[in-house]
Amino acid sequence: MESRKRPMKSALSADEEFKTPEKRASVVRGSPPDSDFMRWGVEEACQYLQREGLEEWGDKFRAEKITGVGLRSLKDEDLEKIGIKCLGDRLQILHSLRKLWQIEAELSKVFNDPIHGHVELHPLLIKIIDTPQFQRLRNIKQLGGTYYVFPGASHNRFEHSIGVGYLAGQLVRALNEKQPELSISRRDILCVQIAGLCHDLGHGPFSHMFDGMFIPKARSGINWKHEAASLKMFDHLVDDNGLGPVMEEHGLVLPEDLDFIKEQIAGPMESSSGQGEKWPYKGRSKDKSFLYEIVANKRNGIDVDKWDYFARDCYHLGIQNNFDYQRFLKFARVCEVDGQKHICTRDKEVGNLYDMFHTRNCLHRRAYQHKVGNIIETMITEAFLKADPHIKIEGSQGKFFTLSTAIDDMVAYTKLTDNVFEQILNSSSQKLAEARLILHNIICRRLYKCLGQTRPDEPLTVTQENIQRWEERLAKSSPESGPLDVELQPKDFVVHVITMDYGMKEKNPVNNVRFYCKDDPTKAIKICKNQVSKLLPEHFAEQLIRVYFKETDEKTLEAAKKHFVQWCMDMNFSKPQDGDIIAPELTPLKPSWRNSNEGEDNDGSSSKETNVLTNGLKKAKTQLNFQ
């Protein structure tokens, strides 16, 4: 047993004895500040050989005019052709050249992530993570108010952002290994990873609630999205922490690479928009167009952001995730489509992509748009609106900002997180009394009640004015069966219009995906829906309308439910699922509602009669005429 013990090291202090050993990595010796070797000319390529102790072969490289572009393509037989006869010399040259594109050559840090396992990140990414602007994401819930419905949904934007940065590196490296001819440089890989890491820097308290519900009501005159804030926060992060020189030390070229990173997050910059058919991006040229499809894919929505939140959200929600991103990594390949290079996948994977978008739809229906989660976020929004003028956040140059104006100053916005909920809840200010009461009701589970859900026949135009008009009409929608002895107010109704889709409104996103076949992996093809299955969706978007009611006493709530059913009848919306229960005297009055299956056969019989329960007591037999 004694022989199995590790020998003790002599003269170790107590601190050294328990110090975690640092990870060792072979650093590229003499790597120039601009490590993008693709830009090298002949002399720069020969200088690199000299730094590697291979100067004797410099003349042969000069004679053949080998530049940085050609270094990646050099093979053993090429070196032999130019006169390097000894195998050992050729292997030594190839080994030195490989260092140029191996980003792993630098020291990295390991994170233990519950979703992706041991995640290794480049030291420049660690520099970004260790800033106040990025650490802020620890205090912003990934799913906002959904945490008050799903107890496991306690994860934050911080870990999601790390996951996206990691997956961005995985995808770009997989393409690099399979297709060296793409000339993906270390700079490209780093920039793609940084974009993945920083894509959500601009999220506000409770994530999408802030830019989807709060800001549109607090500042209706502006069109503000968290992606725009991510760009401003990224610039602030770089400037405030002096990361520009650090980025250059790691081989990035500024400001070109900063533009590239920001374009991946939010699309083309304003200065390069409106150029017609011209290439709209500044960060990378058209031959690197596929790099813009990794973090936020505007073409078809298949990107590493979705891969991470599918896996992470399902894990924390307790919902099965049916999409395996590892399989997509195996089959991802770049092909040319209409003069641009796009990321494609194998033809046999088309069914799995439909499954991926179906998973997205299921997550929205079961979690992201959960009726209780939505009303909790509505109540938080109302509390924030009431508290908005009374909360002051110090920003740059000593100026103070409110909840809604902090988005204009990144110093102030850095301080704005989910913690504002607790700040209001635990305050003693009389000015925050109304907001405090709303949040106290959330904590005590005294929530607004859902009257029901319906669907319009045609898409509705959703504006604050229309919603206000619908709420007024709800209060006036007295049931046809007779007026109720209750007066309802428009302010007590809350109307939500929710759009469910596959990520591209009414379009089928798979139509924008290109595939390749095993026989010819260089040719991109389109696969139509009817080539896959007859069981796939006919429509890819629908609107759901939910109506909530703020009063909770039984008599008023029952009256509000009947007003809701009558409103659905007047607006020619679909019959609420529980319409026959909450207003059995009303639903038979609308002919199109009499057949609960809306044209579907109940049992395959030829019966054309439907029994309708009226007033819960009497059965009325209605003859239906079918043409």
matplotlib code that plots the C-alpha trace (Angstrom):
import matplotlib.pyplot as plt

x = [0.0, 2.9, 4.1, 0.7, 1.0, 2.1, 5.6, 5.4, 6.9, 9.5, 9.4, 5.7, 4.0, 0.5, -0.9, 1.0, 0.0, -3.7, -3.4, -5.2, -2.7, -2.9, -3.8, -0.8, -1.1, 1.4, 1.4, 2.3, 5.8, 6.4, 2.8, 2.5, -0.1, -2.2, -2.5, -4.7, -2.1, -4.5, -3.3, 0.4, 2.4, 5.4, 7.9, 5.6, 5.2, 9.0, 9.4, 7.1, 9.3, 12.3, 10.7, 9.9, 13.6, 12.8, 14.6, 16.5, 13.2, 12.4, 14.0, 11.8, 8.7, 9.9, 10.5, 7.0, 5.5, 3.6, 1.6, -0.6, -3.6, -1.7, -0.3, -3.6, -3.8, -0.2, 0.1, 3.0, 3.1, 3.2, 6.2, 7.9, 7.2, 8.9, 12.1, 11.8, 12.8, 13.3, 10.0, 11.1, 11.6, 8.2, 6.5, 8.2, 7.0, 3.4, 3.4, 4.5, 1.9, -0.9, -0.3, -1.5, -5.1, -5.3, -7.1, -6.7, -3.0, -3.8, -4.6, -8.3, -10.6, -13.0, -16.6, -18.7, -22.1, -25.1, -26.1, -22.9, -20.6, -17.0, -16.9, -13.5, -13.3, -10.6, -8.8, -10.2, -13.8, -12.9, -11.8, -15.2, -17.0, -15.2, -16.7, -19.6, -21.6, -21.5, -21.8, -25.0, -26.6, -26.4, -29.4, -31.7, -33.9, -33.8, -37.6, -38.7, -42.0, -42.2, -40.1, -43.3, -45.0, -42.2, -40.1, -37.1, -36.9, -34.4, -31.6, -30.3, -29.0, -25.5, -25.2, -27.2, -24.8, -21.8, -23.6, -24.2, -20.6, -19.4, -21.8, -20.8, -17.2, -18.3, -20.1, -17.5, -14.7, -16.8, -17.0, -13.4, -12.3, -14.5, -13.9, -10.4, -11.0, -13.4, -10.3, -11.8, -9.2, -8.5, -9.9, -13.1, -13.5, -12.9, -15.3, -18.1, -17.6, -17.6, -20.8, -22.4, -21.2, -22.5, -25.7, -27.9, -26.1, -29.0, -31.7, -33.6, -35.3, -37.3, -35.9, -38.5, -41.1, -39.0, -38.7, -42.0, -44.4, -42.8, -41.0, -43.8, -46.1, -43.7, -42.2, -44.7, -43.0, -39.9, -39.2, -36.7, -35.4, -32.9, -30.6, -30.0, -29.2, -26.8, -24.7, -24.6, -23.7, -21.0, -19.4, -19.6, -18.1, -15.1, -14.5, -15.1, -12.8, -10.1, -10.5, -9.6, -5.8, -6.4, -8.4, -5.6, -3.1, -5.2, -5.1, -8.3, -8.3, -10.2, -12.6, -13.3, -13.8, -16.0, -18.3, -18.3, -19.3, -22.1, -23.4, -23.7, -25.9, -28.2, -27.7, -26.2, -25.2, -27.3, -24.5, -24.4, -28.2, -30.2, -27.5, -29.9, -28.2, -24.8, -23.3, -24.7, -22.1, -18.8, -17.2, -16.7, -16.8, -19.3, -17.2, -17.6, -21.4, -22.0, -20.5, -23.5, -25.7, -24.2, -25.3, -28.5, -29.6, -31.8, -32.2, -34.0, -33.7, -31.5, -28.7, -26.8, -28.9, -31.9, -29.8, -28.8, -32.1, -33.9, -31.7, -31.3, -34.9, -36.2, -33.8, -35.0, -38.7, -38.8, -39.9, -38.5, -36.2, -36.5, -33.8, -30.2, -27.9, -24.9, -26.4, -26.7, -23.0, -22.1, -24.0, -23.4, -21.7, -21.2, -22.5, -22.9, -26.5, -27.2, -23.7, -23.5, -22.2, -24.7, -24.7, -26.6, -27.4, -28.0, -31.3, -32.2, -32.2, -35.2, -37.7, -35.5, -35.6, -39.4, -39.2, -36.9, -39.4, -42.2, -40.2, -40.0, -43.7, -44.4, -42.1, -44.1, -47.4, -46.5, -44.1, -43.2, -46.8, -48.2, -51.4, -50.4, -46.8, -48.2, -50.5, -47.7, -45.6, -48.5, -48.8, -45.0, -45.3, -48.1, -46.0, -43.0, -45.1, -46.4, -42.9, -41.2, -41.1, -40.1, -37.0, -33.8, -30.7, -27.4, -25.8, -22.9, -21.7, -23.9, -27.2, -30.2, -32.5, -35.8, -36.6, -37.7, -35.0, -32.1, -31.9, -30.5, -27.4, -25.4, -23.8, -27.4, -28.6, -25.8, -27.4, -30.9, -31.7, -34.4, -33.4, -35.7, -38.6, -37.2, -36.3, -40.0, -41.4, -39.3, -39.5, -41.3, -41.8, -45.4, -44.8, -44.2, -47.3, -49.4, -46.5, -45.6, -49.2, -49.2, -46.0, -47.2, -50.3, -48.0, -46.1, -49.3, -50.7, -53.6, -53.5, -55.8, -58.1, -58.1, -61.6, -60.6, -58.8, -60.1, -58.8, -59.6, -60.4, -58.1, -54.9, -55.5, -53.6, -52.4, -51.9, -52.3, -55.3, -57.0, -56.4, -58.0, -60.9, -61.4, -61.3, -64.0, -66.1, -65.7, -67.2, -70.2, -70.8, -73.9, -75.1, -78.0, -79.7, -80.3, -78.4, -76.5, -76.9, -73.2, -71.4, -68.0, -65.3, -62.8, -59.9, -60.6, -60.1, -56.6, -56.5, -53.4, -52.9, -50.2, -48.7, -47.6, -45.4, -42.3, -40.1, -40.7, -44.3, -46.6, -43.7, -42.2, -38.6, -37.5, -38.2, -35.1, -32.9, -30.7, -29.7, -27.1, -27.1, -24.6, -23.7, -22.9, -22.2, -21.2, -24.6, -27.3, -30.9, -34.3, -36.8, -40.5, -42.9, -44.9, -41.7, -41.4, -44.8, -48.5, -48.7, -46.7, -48.5, -50.6, -50.1, -47.1, -48.6, -51.8, -53.0, -54.4, -56.4, -56.5, -58.6, -57.9, -60.0, -58.6, -61.5, -61.7, -65.1, -67.2, -70.3, -68.3, -66.0, -69.0, -70.4, -67.1, -66.9, -70.3, -69.2, -66.1, -68.2, -70.6, -67.6, -66.2, -69.6, -69.7, -66.2, -66.7, -63.9, -63.7, -65.7, -63.7, -62.9, -64.9, -67.6, -70.4, -69.5, -69.2, -72.1, -74.2, -77.1, -75.1, -73.1, -76.1, -77.1, -74.2, -74.8, -71.1, -70.5, -73.2, -71.0, -68.2, -65.9, -66.4, -67.1, -65.3, -67.3, -68.0, -68.3, -68.5, -72.3, -74.6, -76.6, -77.1, -78.5, -76.6, -77.9, -77.1, -77.4, -79.3, -79.1, -77.6, -81.0, -83.0, -81.9, -82.6, -82.5, -81.1, -81.3, -78.1, -78.1, -75.0, -74.5]
y = [0.0, 2.3, 2.2, 3.5, 6.8, 9.9, 11.1, 14.2, 17.4, 19.0, 22.6, 23.3, 26.1, 25.6, 27.8, 26.0, 22.6, 23.3, 25.4, 24.1, 23.3, 25.6, 24.2, 24.1, 25.0, 25.5, 29.1, 30.1, 31.5, 34.9, 35.2, 38.7, 41.1, 40.5, 36.8, 36.6, 34.9, 35.0, 38.6, 37.8, 38.3, 36.2, 37.9, 37.7, 34.0, 33.5, 35.6, 33.2, 30.3, 32.1, 32.6, 28.9, 28.0, 26.9, 29.8, 27.4, 26.8, 30.4, 30.7, 27.8, 29.6, 32.8, 31.0, 29.6, 32.9, 31.3, 33.8, 33.5, 32.4, 29.3, 28.2, 26.6, 24.5, 23.2, 19.4, 17.0, 16.3, 20.0, 20.5, 17.5, 19.0, 22.3, 20.4, 19.6, 16.0, 14.9, 13.6, 14.9, 18.4, 18.4, 17.2, 19.9, 22.6, 21.3, 21.1, 24.8, 25.9, 24.2, 26.4, 29.4, 28.2, 26.3, 28.6, 26.1, 27.0, 29.7, 29.1, 28.6, 28.4, 25.5, 26.0, 23.1, 23.7, 21.4, 21.5, 21.2, 19.7, 21.0, 24.2, 25.6, 29.3, 31.5, 33.9, 36.9, 35.6, 35.4, 39.0, 39.9, 37.7, 39.3, 42.7, 44.4, 44.7, 40.9, 39.9, 42.0, 39.1, 36.9, 38.9, 38.7, 35.7, 33.9, 33.3, 36.4, 35.8, 32.2, 31.4, 32.2, 29.3, 26.8, 26.6, 25.2, 28.1, 29.9, 30.2, 33.5, 35.2, 34.8, 31.0, 31.1, 33.6, 31.5, 28.5, 30.4, 31.6, 28.0, 26.6, 29.3, 28.1, 24.5, 25.2, 27.4, 25.0, 22.1, 23.9, 24.8, 21.2, 19.8, 22.5, 24.1, 25.8, 28.2, 29.9, 30.5, 32.3, 32.4, 36.0, 34.7, 32.1, 34.6, 37.2, 34.6, 33.4, 37.0, 37.7, 34.6, 35.6, 39.2, 38.8, 39.3, 42.1, 44.5, 42.5, 44.4, 43.2, 40.0, 39.7, 39.9, 41.4, 44.6, 45.3, 43.5, 44.9, 47.6, 49.9, 50.0, 51.4, 53.6, 55.1, 54.5, 56.9, 54.8, 51.4, 49.9, 46.3, 44.6, 43.9, 47.6, 47.8, 44.9, 46.9, 49.9, 47.8, 46.0, 49.3, 50.4, 47.1, 47.4, 51.1, 51.0, 48.0, 49.0, 45.9, 47.4, 46.9, 43.4, 42.4, 43.6, 41.6, 38.5, 39.2, 41.2, 44.1, 47.1, 48.6, 46.1, 43.2, 45.2, 45.9, 42.2, 41.2, 43.8, 42.8, 39.2, 40.3, 42.8, 42.6, 45.3, 48.6, 51.6, 53.2, 50.1, 49.7, 50.7, 49.6, 47.7, 44.6, 45.5, 43.4, 45.2, 44.1, 45.8, 43.3, 40.5, 40.2, 38.2, 35.0, 34.8, 35.3, 32.0, 33.4, 35.6, 32.5, 31.1, 33.4, 35.0, 33.5, 36.0, 33.7, 30.7, 31.0, 28.0, 29.3, 28.4, 30.8, 28.5, 25.4, 26.6, 27.9, 24.8, 22.6, 24.9, 25.9, 22.4, 21.2, 23.8, 23.6, 19.8, 19.6, 17.0, 18.5, 16.6, 18.5, 17.2, 20.0, 17.6, 15.9, 19.2, 19.9, 16.5, 17.3, 21.1, 22.1, 25.4, 25.4, 28.2, 29.4, 32.3, 33.6, 33.5, 30.9, 29.4, 26.7, 23.7, 20.3, 16.7, 16.1, 13.3, 15.9, 17.9, 16.0, 16.9, 20.6, 20.5, 18.8, 21.7, 24.3, 22.2, 22.1, 25.9, 26.2, 23.7, 25.7, 28.9, 27.2, 25.3, 27.8, 31.1, 32.0, 30.2, 32.1, 32.5, 33.5, 36.1, 37.7, 37.8, 39.7, 42.0, 42.7, 43.3, 45.7, 47.6, 47.9, 49.1, 51.7, 53.1, 53.0, 54.5, 58.2, 57.5, 55.3, 57.1, 55.4, 57.3, 57.2, 58.8, 62.3, 62.1, 62.3, 60.3, 58.1, 56.3, 52.7, 53.6, 56.2, 54.1, 52.5, 55.8, 55.6, 52.4, 53.3, 53.5, 50.5, 48.4, 48.9, 47.9, 44.2, 42.0, 43.3, 46.3, 44.0, 43.5, 47.2, 48.2, 45.3, 46.2, 49.9, 52.1, 55.1, 56.2, 57.1, 53.4, 52.2, 51.3, 49.5, 47.7, 46.5, 44.9, 43.1, 42.0, 40.5, 38.5, 37.1, 36.2, 34.7, 37.2, 37.3, 38.6, 35.8, 34.4, 34.7, 32.5, 32.2, 32.6, 33.0, 35.4, 34.2, 36.8, 38.3, 41.4, 44.6, 45.0, 48.5, 50.1, 51.9, 48.7, 47.0, 49.9, 49.8, 46.0, 46.5, 49.2, 46.9, 44.0, 46.1, 47.0, 43.5, 42.8, 39.2, 38.7, 36.4, 39.4, 42.2, 41.3, 43.2, 44.2, 47.1, 46.3, 48.8, 48.7, 49.3, 45.9, 44.0, 43.0, 41.8, 39.9, 39.1, 36.4, 35.3, 31.7, 30.8, 29.0, 32.0, 33.7, 34.9, 33.1, 31.7, 28.2, 28.7, 25.4, 26.8, 29.1, 26.1, 24.4, 20.8, 18.7, 15.0, 12.4, 11.9, 15.6, 17.5, 20.6, 21.2, 22.9, 21.9, 23.0, 20.5, 21.4, 20.5, 18.2, 16.2, 15.4, 14.5, 15.2, 15.5, 18.8, 22.0, 23.8, 27.1, 28.4, 31.2, 32.0, 34.6, 33.7, 36.2, 35.9, 38.1, 38.6, 40.3, 42.2, 41.9, 38.6, 38.6, 35.7, 37.7, 40.2, 37.4, 35.4, 38.4, 39.2, 35.6, 36.0, 39.4, 37.7, 35.0, 37.6, 39.7, 36.6, 36.2, 39.9, 39.9, 36.6, 34.9, 31.1, 29.7, 29.6, 26.0, 26.3, 28.5, 25.9, 25.8, 29.4, 30.7, 27.7, 30.0, 32.1, 29.6, 28.1, 31.6, 31.7, 29.3, 28.7, 27.6, 25.0, 22.2, 22.0, 20.2, 22.9, 20.6, 17.5, 14.3, 13.3, 9.6, 9.0, 8.6, 10.5, 12.2, 15.9, 16.7, 18.3, 18.5, 21.7, 22.2, 25.4, 27.1, 24.0, 22.4, 22.2, 20.4, 22.2, 20.0, 22.0, 20.8, 21.6, 21.9, 20.5, 21.3]
z = [0.0, 0.8, -2.8, -4.1, -2.2, -4.1, -3.0, -0.9, -2.2, 0.0, 1.4, 0.6, 2.6, 3.8, 1.1, -1.7, -0.4, -1.0, -4.1, -7.2, -9.9, -12.9, -16.2, -18.5, -22.2, -24.9, -25.8, -29.4, -29.2, -30.8, -32.0, -33.5, -32.1, -35.2, -35.0, -38.1, -40.3, -43.3, -43.8, -44.0, -47.1, -48.2, -45.9, -42.8, -43.4, -43.7, -40.5, -38.7, -39.8, -38.5, -35.1, -35.0, -35.7, -39.3, -41.1, -43.4, -45.4, -45.8, -49.3, -50.5, -49.3, -51.0, -54.2, -54.2, -53.0, -50.2, -48.2, -45.1, -47.2, -48.4, -45.0, -44.0, -47.2, -47.1, -46.9, -46.6, -50.3, -51.1, -48.9, -50.6, -54.0, -53.2, -52.2, -48.5, -48.8, -45.2, -43.6, -40.1, -41.5, -43.1, -40.0, -37.9, -40.4, -40.3, -36.5, -36.3, -38.8, -37.0, -34.0, -36.0, -36.0, -32.8, -30.4, -27.6, -27.5, -24.9, -21.2, -20.6, -17.6, -16.9, -15.8, -14.6, -16.3, -15.5, -19.2, -21.2, -18.6, -18.4, -20.4, -21.4, -22.2, -23.7, -21.3, -23.2, -22.5, -18.8, -18.9, -20.2, -17.7, -14.8, -15.3, -13.4, -16.7, -17.3, -13.6, -13.6, -15.5, -12.3, -11.0, -14.0, -14.2, -17.6, -17.6, -15.6, -13.8, -14.9, -11.7, -9.7, -11.5, -12.1, -8.9, -10.7, -13.2, -11.0, -13.6, -14.8, -17.9, -16.6, -17.1, -20.3, -21.8, -20.9, -22.5, -25.7, -25.9, -25.4, -28.1, -30.5, -30.2, -30.7, -33.9, -35.5, -34.6, -36.0, -39.3, -39.2, -38.7, -41.4, -44.0, -43.7, -47.0, -45.2, -43.8, -40.4, -38.4, -34.6, -34.8, -36.3, -33.6, -30.8, -32.2, -32.6, -29.0, -27.7, -29.6, -28.0, -24.6, -24.8, -26.8, -23.8, -22.0, -22.6, -20.8, -18.1, -14.9, -15.5, -19.0, -21.8, -19.4, -19.3, -23.0, -24.0, -21.4, -19.2, -21.6, -24.2, -21.5, -19.7, -22.8, -25.6, -27.9, -28.5, -30.1, -27.7, -27.7, -25.5, -28.5, -28.9, -25.2, -25.6, -28.1, -25.9, -22.8, -24.8, -25.8, -22.2, -20.9, -23.3, -22.5, -18.7, -18.2, -20.7, -22.7, -26.1, -25.6, -24.1, -27.2, -29.4, -27.4, -28.1, -31.9, -32.5, -34.9, -33.7, -34.5, -37.3, -34.9, -32.5, -35.4, -36.3, -32.8, -32.6, -36.1, -34.9, -32.0, -33.7, -37.4, -39.8, -38.2, -39.0, -41.1, -43.4, -43.8, -46.8, -49.3, -51.5, -52.9, -51.4, -48.6, -45.5, -43.0, -42.1, -39.8, -42.3, -46.0, -48.0, -48.1, -44.3, -44.4, -42.6, -39.5, -39.0, -38.7, -35.5, -32.6, -33.9, -37.2, -39.0, -41.9, -40.4, -36.6, -36.1, -33.8, -30.7, -28.6, -29.1, -28.5, -25.1, -23.9, -25.2, -23.1, -20.1, -19.8, -20.2, -17.6, -15.0, -16.0, -15.8, -19.5, -21.9, -24.6, -27.8, -29.8, -29.7, -30.8, -30.8, -33.8, -35.7, -34.9, -36.6, -39.8, -40.0, -43.3, -45.2, -48.8, -51.3, -51.9, -54.4, -54.1, -50.3, -48.0, -45.5, -42.9, -44.1, -42.7, -44.0, -45.9, -43.4, -40.6, -42.0, -39.6, -36.6, -37.5, -37.5, -34.1, -32.9, -33.9, -32.4, -29.2, -29.2, -29.7, -26.8, -24.5, -25.3, -24.7, -21.5, -19.9, -21.5, -22.1, -19.1, -18.1, -14.5, -15.4, -17.8, -15.3, -12.6, -15.1, -15.8, -12.1, -11.8, -14.8, -13.1, -9.9, -11.8, -13.7, -10.4, -8.9, -12.0, -11.0, -7.5, -7.9, -8.6, -10.0, -10.2, -13.6, -15.4, -14.3, -11.2, -13.1, -11.8, -13.8, -13.2, -14.1, -17.6, -18.3, -17.1, -20.5, -21.8, -19.5, -19.3, -15.9, -14.4, -16.4, -15.0, -11.6, -12.7, -12.1, -10.6, -7.2, -7.8, -7.0, -3.5, -3.2, -3.8, -1.7, 1.3, 1.1, 3.6, 1.3, 1.1, -2.6, -3.3, -1.3, -4.4, -6.1, -2.8, -2.4, -5.9, -5.2, -1.8, -3.5, -5.8, -2.9, -1.1, -4.3, -4.6, -8.4, -11.1, -12.4, -16.0, -17.5, -20.5, -23.8, -27.3, -30.9, -33.7, -37.2, -38.7, -37.3, -35.1, -35.2, -31.6, -30.3, -26.9, -28.3, -29.6, -26.3, -24.4, -26.7, -26.2, -22.4, -22.7, -24.9, -22.4, -19.6, -21.8, -23.2, -21.3, -21.9, -24.4, -21.9, -19.7, -17.8, -14.6, -11.4, -11.4, -13.0, -14.4, -15.2, -18.1, -15.8, -14.2, -17.4, -18.8, -22.4, -23.6, -27.3, -27.7, -31.0, -31.2, -34.1, -35.3, -34.9, -38.2, -37.8, -40.3, -42.4, -42.3, -41.1, -42.6, -46.0, -45.4, -44.5, -47.1, -47.0, -48.7, -49.7, -48.9, -52.6, -53.2, -49.9, -51.8, -53.4, -51.3, -51.9, -50.6, -49.1, -49.1, -46.4, -48.7, -49.3, -45.6, -44.1, -44.4, -40.6, -40.4, -39.6, -42.2, -40.4, -38.6, -36.5, -34.6, -32.1, -28.7, -26.7, -23.0, -20.7, -17.0, -14.3, -11.3, -8.9, -7.1, -5.3, -6.5, -7.7, -9.8, -11.2, -12.4, -14.1, -15.7, -17.1, -18.8, -20.2, -21.6, -23.4, -24.8, -26.0, -27.8, -29.5, -30.5, -31.8, -33.7, -31.9, -31.2, -28.3, -25.1, -24.1, -20.9, -22.5, -22.0, -18.3, -17.4, -19.7, -20.8, -21.5, -24.0, -26.2, -28.0, -29.2, -31.6, -34.5, -35.4, -31.8, -31.6, -33.0, -30.4, -32.9, -35.6, -38.5, -37.2, -36.8, -33.2, -33.6, -37.3, -37.2, -39.6, -36.8, -37.5, -34.1, -31.2, -27.7, -26.0, -22.3, -21.6, -18.2, -16.9, -16.6, -19.8, -23.0, -26.3, -29.4, -32.3, -35.9, -37.8, -41.6, -43.3, -47.0]

ax = plt.figure().add_subplot(projection="3d")
ax.plot(x, y, z, "-o")
ax.set_aspect("equal")
plt.show()
